[in-house]
Amino acid sequence: MCISTGEAAFSGTILYCGRHHHGERGLVHVLGYQNTAVNLADGPNAMLLHVPTRQLTPRHFLSAGRSGDVLRRMVSAVEDATAAADDIVWMGAEPQAAVQVFDHDVYTVLLADDPTAIPAALWRVPPHRRPALDPELLRFYAEHFPDHTIVVCCFDNAEARQAKPLLLWYQPLDPDRLTVPALDSHTGKAPDLDAAVPVDHWVLFSTDEAAADWGAPVAYSGGMRHSLREFLPAAVIGRHYGDGQTLPNGDFTISHGDLLGGDPDRIERLRPIRR
């Protein structure tokens, strides 16, 4: 369900990716990620996500504010639609440090184009959130995702249960391919790409180019901030993976063409390319 720097258990994961034309930022993808984490390590822990973009800064992260249920509302929309069916201008790159470190919600977040540079920046993470990082894991990301930005979300055991969804927008490497990170390894080691792993995910996608009757309409809370709402979809499609199911280790992906068709069965498992 994700990669962690120490032993952990994750459940109830919700993954979301939307293709969105923003009034100021142009064509972007929006990533949403939420789960329930239990830290089984002796000290602080962190989850790692690989995001298909070369440009990611703290300002790309969206605050959920009082709308911490935003991803669960998307899930509810798909569940309700399924039940009903059963009845019937980006402005250019910014200069940035090799590793950016900042606080977001209950996390201290590190962003790095080169994951092997992360250990040198760990001193900037508060001790109660500072995880131990296996160099093998960082080399794995450097070798398999050289064009991605690596996001390390550091947390302690008490805070993890209070985390709101992680939401961020970015300019994607491929605008017509929507992908959510779902590689699985909860031991602090690099993931086994030959393994079949248990899944407990809701996987959701959206586009603002679909027909008016496409997907399941999402009902958001009335008090949502405009700065968040302007990045969110009117409707989503998706499906649940779980109930004892196992899949080859990898991410979830769908082409924009298949997404416009509105069939969640077109969602595919994407395995990293061995380099």
N, C-alpha and C positions, 0 to 999 in steps of 0.2 A: 504494500500500500504506500510505502515511501521508504527512503533510506534514512537511517538514524546513525549517529556517531557512537552510540552505545546501545546496550540491550534495552529493548522497549517493546511494548505491545500497542498496536494501533487498531482501532475499529471504527465502524460507522463513517468511513471516509466519503466525502463528497468532492468530486472533481468537476470543474466547470471551465469551459473555454468558449468565448464568444468572438465573432467577427463583427466589428462595429466601425461605422463611419462617424468619427467625432468632429464636431464643428471646428475645433481648433487644432486637434492633433492629426486629423486625417484618418486613413484606414489603419486601425489598430486591432490587436487581439487583447482580450481581457481574460485573465486567469483567476479562478477562485479555487481555494483549497481549504478544507476543514476536516478534522477528525477528532476522535477522542484518544488521547495518548496517556499511557501509563509508563512512567519511567522506571525501568528495572535495573538501571545502572547504579553504581555506588555513588556517583556524583552527578554533575550537570549533564545534560544531553542536548542534542540538536537534531533537527530534521533537515535534509538536503533536497533541494528541488533544482532541476536543470530546465532553464527557460530558453526557448529557441529565439533568442535575440542577442545582438551584440551591444545593445545600448539599454542599460537599466541603472536607474539612480533612485535615491530615496523618494523623489517627487513622483515616481511612477506608482508608488504604493498608495492605495485608497483606504481611507479610514471608514470602517463600518459604522462607527458612532453608535447610536442606539438601535441600529438595524442589524444586530448580530445574527438575526435569523434569516438573512437574505438568501443564503444557499438552501436552507431548509424550505423556504417558500418555493424555490424552484423545484425541489423534489416533490413537494406537495402538489404543485401544478401538474407534473407528469403523472403522479399517482392518481390524481383525480381524473385526468384525461383518460388514463388506462382503464379505470373503473367504469367511466362513462362509455368507452368503446365496447367494453364487455357487455354492458347493458344494451347498447345500441351500436491639420498640415504640420505633419512633423517638420520642424524648422532646422534640423541638422544636429549632428552629434555634439556633445559637450565634452570638454576635457574632464577627466576624472582620475582619482587615485587608483592604484593597482587593486586595492581592496577598500571598499567603502563600508563603514561600520556606523550603525545608527539604531535607535530604539523604535520599535513599531508595536503597538499594543503591548502584550506581555513578553515580546521577544526582543532580544538584541540580534540584529540581522547583519550578516556580512554578505556583500556582493562582490563577485570576482569573475573576471574573464578568464583568468588563469588560476585554477583551484590550488595549484601547488604554492601560490603566494599567500594562501590563507593562514598557515601557521605563524608567519611573521607578524600578523595583525591580531592574533588572539589576545595579546596583552591589553587590547582596547575593550575587550569584553569583560564585564564585571565578574569577579571570581565566582559568585554563586551561580552564574550561567555559563561559565567558560568550560566547554567540553574538551575531552581528549580526542584528538583526531588521528586516525590511522593513515600514515602516508600512502599506503596501498589504495585506500579509498579515494584519496585525492588524485592519485595517478590514474585511477580508473576513469574519473570524470575528465581529466585532461586528455586522455587517449580517445575516449568514445564520444565526447561532446566538445570538440575544440572550438566550435563557433557559438556555443551557448554561454549564457551567464549563469553561474552557479550561485544559488541562494541558500545560505546557511542560517536557519532560524534557531537560535540558542534559547533554551528555557530551563527552568528548574521544575522539580516535581509538582510543587504546589500550584504554580502558575499555569501549567499546561492544560489543566482541566477548565480554566477560565478563558481560554483563548477564543477570540472572535475569529470569523473566517479571514483568511489571508486573501486579499484582493489586490491585483495590480494590473496595469495596462502596459503594453509594450508594442514596439514596431517589429513584426515577426520576420524571420528569415524567409518564410514562404507564406504570403497572405492567403493562399488557397489551400493550405493544409493546416488544420487545427489539431493540436496535440496537447494532451495533459500528461504530466509526469506521473508515472505509477510504478516505476521500478521498485523492487521489494528486497530489502535486507535490513533486519532489525538487530544485527549483532555488532555493528560498527565496522564490519568488513565490507569489501567490495561485493556487489551482488553476483550471484551465480547465474550466468546467462543461460545455462542449460537446465535450470530448475523449473519445475512446475510449482507455482506458489498459490496458496489460498487467497481468495479475493473477497472483500467485503466493501464494495464500492457502489455509490451512485455516480454515474458518468453522464454529464450534461453538456450540451452544445447549443449554440444559438447563432443566428445571422440576422442582420437587419435588411437583407435583400430578398427575403422570402415573401410569398403571397400573404395576403391579409389573414387567411384562415390557416396558416401554417403553425404547427406546434401547439403546445399547451400554454395558454396565457398565464402570466405570473401576476399574482396580487401582492403588491408591496405595501409596507406599512405607510400610513399617511404622513408620518413625521420624518420620512427619509430626507437626508440632505441632498440638495440639488447636485452638489459636487460628486456624489456617489451615483445618484439616479441617472445622470447623463451618460454613464458608462454601461448601464444595465439593459438587458433585453426586454422586449414586450412579451416574448414567448420563448420556450425552450423545447428541445426534444432530449430524450435520454433513456437510460435503462439501468436496472440494478444488476450487479454481479455479486453473487454470494450463495448462501444456502449450501455450503460445503463444496462449492465449485473451485476448481483450480485451473489456472491458465499459465502458458509459458511466461516467464518473467519478461516484463516490458511495459511500455506506455500504451495509452489509448489514443487513437487518431481517426480522423475522418476527413475526406476531401470536401472542399466547399461545394462542389457539384453534387456529391452524395448528400451533403447536409441539406441542400435546397430541396432534395427529394423527400425529406422528412422521415426517413426510415431509420430508426436507431439500430436496426440489424446491420446497417452498413458501417457501424463503428468497428474498427479493427484493432488488433493487438500489434504494436510496433516494437520490434526488438532492435537494440542498438547494433550498429554495424561494427563488426570486429575490425580493428585497425592494426 
